[in-house]
Amino acid sequence: MKLAKLREKKVLILGFGREGIDTFKFLRKIFPKKIIGIADQNKNVKFQIQRAKNLKWHLGKDYLKSLKNYDLIIKSPGIPAKILRKFRRPSQIITSQTEIFFENCPGKIVGVTGTKGKSTTTTLIYKILKEGGLKVHLGGNIGKPVLNLLSSVSPRDVYVYELSSHQLMNLKKSPQIAVFLNIYPEHGDYYRNFKEYLNAKANITRYQKKEDFLVYNSEDKIVEEIAKKSQAKKIPFDATKYEFITNIRNKIPLIGKFNLKNIMAAIAVGKIFGVSDRNIKRAIKKFKSLSHRLEFVGKYKGIEFYNDSLATIPEATIEAIDALGDNLETIILGGYERGQDFKKLAKKILESEIETVILFPTTGERIWQSIIKLSGERFSAKLPKYFFVDNMGEAVKLAYQYTKMGKICLLSPASASFNLFKDYKARGNLFKKWVKLYSHSHAKKTS
């Protein structure tokens, strides 16, 4: 959607969170007198811009009924498209902040997607390009909302954009440089099926041209199949392609095989832009692990604590278990139900040195049942100790009691957070808070 066309349309901003507010500020800047509609289920969002004029508010439980009165709807990514079907007219245009930015940005866009590793890879690409002297911006899920950047954009600027499946879903233009890390079943509560989720992800390369680039994980069979259909120049990322990485392997501040793949993807993008090996090495060495992504919280009472709250799928937790190795003794699992399969996770736990499993509702019960069932079918090993809890304070207290000195406790839920916590950040921050609080207490330790 070109900006000139927005002038002629009756526009509704659907969803007034972080991205919706940025969209409003941008539209108000370029169309100061235009009447804009804002719809949100939360009645209190109105207080965020109390003095704004020329607005029509549609708030509360019936907020979707307002859709029929507008020509163009700018939808926030968190609102599933499937809930709009019975409220919209066939002639209406539904777009997004991402689509508007892609259509109007004269600079280069590096888009990064994947079920896991997007934020780390996006941030590292940004750091590498910045180290290489490019004028680069960080946008999408991990950075600032991007529309307000359009007022100062130039053809020489580079935008590194983390793209969720929600942002990709209705995209009709792909980035000039696309990075596709991996894909696993996810967001079962948002999409009708895995195929719909897969189709959304594939938009990152679907509209690329022959002069564009696709950096992709050739070890992921589904990603490989999507890459085969791409017109772009294909660059599979592989650790063997960059010999210099072996010289700094011990200095890389990220652990786990999956993070090495993220680094390889970032290096490939750096190479496309001509960043030197020296500057790439410097950026990698200076890089720090992002919060809630296998983040080392600290060593307290002889126990190492890791916060991996962003592990919202079983595959992410499996990779965290692999990364931490045999010293991992206690794991905190479970959360919001999305219908995921926990068989592989159960197998990994039974094969590991984990001795204590602490479980949150709702998926905690299913995870434990998967462990019991698999143990009876294939394993003769002793089951780990298990505890069901419904708050983070209790979970951390048990972790202190049942984790030996010199061992590791990991929060890696393999589930979303929404039943007990606002989001994964709130969950991870509470974990860190209670770890530090209990480090000063006299909780009984086992030998």
Secondary structure as the mmCIF struct_conf table of DSSP 4:
data_model
#
loop_
_struct_conf.conf_type_id
_struct_conf.id
_struct_conf.beg_label_comp_id
_struct_conf.beg_label_asym_id
_struct_conf.beg_label_seq_id
_struct_conf.end_label_comp_id
_struct_conf.end_label_asym_id
_struct_conf.end_label_seq_id
HELX_RH_AL_P HELX_RH_AL_P1 LEU A 3 LEU A 6
TURN_TY1_P TURN_TY1_P1 ARG A 7 GLU A 8
BEND BEND1 LYS A 9 LYS A 9
STRN STRN1 VAL A 11 LEU A 14
BEND BEND2 GLY A 17 GLY A 17
HELX_RH_AL_P HELX_RH_AL_P2 ARG A 18 ILE A 30
TURN_TY1_P TURN_TY1_P2 PRO A 32 LYS A 33
STRN STRN2 ILE A 36 ASP A 40
BEND BEND3 GLN A 41 GLN A 41
HELX_RH_3T_P HELX_RH_3T_P1 LYS A 43 ILE A 49
TURN_TY1_P TURN_TY1_P3 GLN A 50 ARG A 51
BEND BEND4 ASN A 54 ASN A 54
STRN STRN3 LEU A 55 LEU A 59
BEND BEND5 GLY A 60 GLY A 60
TURN_TY1_P TURN_TY1_P4 LYS A 61 ASP A 62
HELX_RH_3T_P HELX_RH_3T_P2 TYR A 63 ASN A 69
BEND BEND6 ASP A 71 ASP A 71
STRN STRN4 LEU A 72 LYS A 75
TURN_TY1_P TURN_TY1_P5 PRO A 77 GLY A 78
BEND BEND7 ILE A 79 ILE A 79
HELX_RH_3T_P HELX_RH_3T_P3 ALA A 81 LEU A 84
TURN_TY1_P TURN_TY1_P6 ARG A 85 PHE A 87
BEND BEND8 ARG A 88 ARG A 88
TURN_TY1_P TURN_TY1_P7 PRO A 90 SER A 91
STRN STRN5 ILE A 93 THR A 95
HELX_RH_AL_P HELX_RH_AL_P3 GLN A 97 ASN A 104
BEND BEND9 GLY A 107 GLY A 107
STRN STRN6 LYS A 108 THR A 113
BEND BEND10 THR A 115 GLY A 117
HELX_RH_AL_P HELX_RH_AL_P4 LYS A 118 GLU A 131
TURN_TY1_P TURN_TY1_P8 GLY A 132 GLY A 133
STRN STRN7 VAL A 136 GLY A 140
TURN_TY1_P TURN_TY1_P9 ASN A 141 ASN A 141
BEND BEND11 ILE A 142 GLY A 143
STRN STRN8 LYS A 144 LYS A 144
BEND BEND12 VAL A 146 VAL A 146
HELX_RH_3T_P HELX_RH_3T_P4 LEU A 147 SER A 152
TURN_TY1_P TURN_TY1_P10 PRO A 155 ARG A 156
STRN STRN9 VAL A 158 GLU A 162
HELX_RH_AL_P HELX_RH_AL_P5 SER A 165 LEU A 168
TURN_TY1_P TURN_TY1_P11 MET A 169 ASN A 170
BEND BEND13 LYS A 173 LYS A 173
BEND BEND14 GLN A 176 GLN A 176
STRN STRN10 ILE A 177 PHE A 180
TURN_TY1_P TURN_TY1_P12 GLY A 188 TYR A 190
BEND BEND15 TYR A 191 ASN A 193
HELX_RH_AL_P HELX_RH_AL_P6 PHE A 194 ARG A 206
TURN_TY1_P TURN_TY1_P13 TYR A 207 TYR A 207
TURN_TY1_P TURN_TY1_P14 LYS A 210 GLU A 211
BEND BEND16 ASP A 212 ASP A 212
STRN STRN11 PHE A 213 TYR A 216
TURN_TY1_P TURN_TY1_P15 SER A 218 GLU A 219
BEND BEND17 ASP A 220 ASP A 220
HELX_RH_AL_P HELX_RH_AL_P7 LYS A 221 LYS A 228
TURN_TY1_P TURN_TY1_P16 LYS A 229 LYS A 229
BEND BEND18 ALA A 232 ALA A 232
STRN STRN12 LYS A 233 PRO A 236
HELX_RH_3T_P HELX_RH_3T_P5 ALA A 239 LYS A 241
HELX_RH_3T_P HELX_RH_3T_P6 GLU A 243 ASN A 247
BEND BEND19 ILE A 248 ILE A 248
HELX_RH_3T_P HELX_RH_3T_P7 ARG A 249 LYS A 251
BEND BEND20 PRO A 253 PRO A 253
BEND BEND21 GLY A 256 GLY A 256
HELX_RH_AL_P HELX_RH_AL_P8 LYS A 257 ILE A 272
TURN_TY1_P TURN_TY1_P17 PHE A 273 GLY A 274
HELX_RH_AL_P HELX_RH_AL_P9 ASP A 277 LYS A 286
HELX_LH_PP_P HELX_LH_PP_P1 SER A 289 LEU A 290
TURN_TY1_P TURN_TY1_P18 SER A 291 HIS A 292
BEND BEND22 ARG A 293 LEU A 294
STRN STRN13 GLU A 295 TYR A 300
TURN_TY1_P TURN_TY1_P19 LYS A 301 GLY A 302
STRN STRN14 ILE A 303 ASN A 307
TURN_TY1_P TURN_TY1_P20 SER A 309 LEU A 310
BEND BEND23 ILE A 313 ILE A 313
HELX_RH_AL_P HELX_RH_AL_P10 PRO A 314 LEU A 324
HELX_RH_3T_P HELX_RH_3T_P8 GLY A 325 ASN A 327
STRN STRN15 LEU A 328 LEU A 333
STRN STRN16 TYR A 336 TYR A 336
HELX_RH_AL_P HELX_RH_AL_P11 LYS A 343 GLU A 351
BEND BEND24 SER A 352 SER A 352
STRN STRN17 THR A 356 LEU A 359
TURN_TY1_P TURN_TY1_P21 PRO A 361 THR A 362
HELX_RH_AL_P HELX_RH_AL_P12 THR A 363 ARG A 378
BEND BEND25 ALA A 381 ALA A 381
HELX_LH_PP_P HELX_LH_PP_P2 LYS A 382 PRO A 384
STRN STRN18 LYS A 385 PHE A 388
BEND BEND26 ASP A 390 ASN A 391
HELX_RH_AL_P HELX_RH_AL_P13 MET A 392 TYR A 402
BEND BEND27 THR A 403 THR A 403
TURN_TY1_P TURN_TY1_P22 MET A 405 GLY A 406
STRN STRN19 ILE A 408 LEU A 411
BEND BEND28 ALA A 414 SER A 415
STRN STRN20 ALA A 416 ALA A 416
TURN_TY1_P TURN_TY1_P23 PHE A 418 LEU A 420
BEND BEND29 PHE A 421 ASP A 423
HELX_RH_AL_P HELX_RH_AL_P14 TYR A 424 TYR A 438
TURN_TY1_P TURN_TY1_P24 SER A 439 HIS A 440
BEND BEND30 SER A 441 SER A 441
#
